[in-house]
Amino acid sequence: MIEQTDFPLLVEQAMSLPGRANMRSVIEKELLHYDILFTLDRKGLLDKLTFQGGTSLRLCYGAPRFSEVLDFAGGRNFARGICAGSSNRGLGSKSNGLMPRLGIIG
């Protein structure tokens, strides 16, 4: 996981690459996408989901497209209860979730 103290450093390192000097918001979202996917996987929430859409095309197949969202499909037999309540336990929880650790909410 990306720790709050590491996030600005990672953004600066990514922005130092050729052609990325004016892409701060895109780079920040990209790093958050990686951390969100890591957290979802670690909590077992990706086991029953299919990652799809523009971000999946870029991350999985190298498509030259930056996307703003993470899209998932659950399939025909997917039950919402599988993920119910999970979003606040690892990603956005005010006490120990991903977003507060990165200084986004607190």
PyMOL commands that set and color helices and strands:
alter all, ss='L'
color gray80, all
select helices_A, chain A and resi 7-15+24-42+54-61+80-82+86-90+98-101
alter helices_A, ss='H'
color red, helices_A
select strands_A, chain A and resi 50-52+71-73
alter strands_A, ss='S'
color yellow, strands_A
deselect
rebuild
show_as cartoon
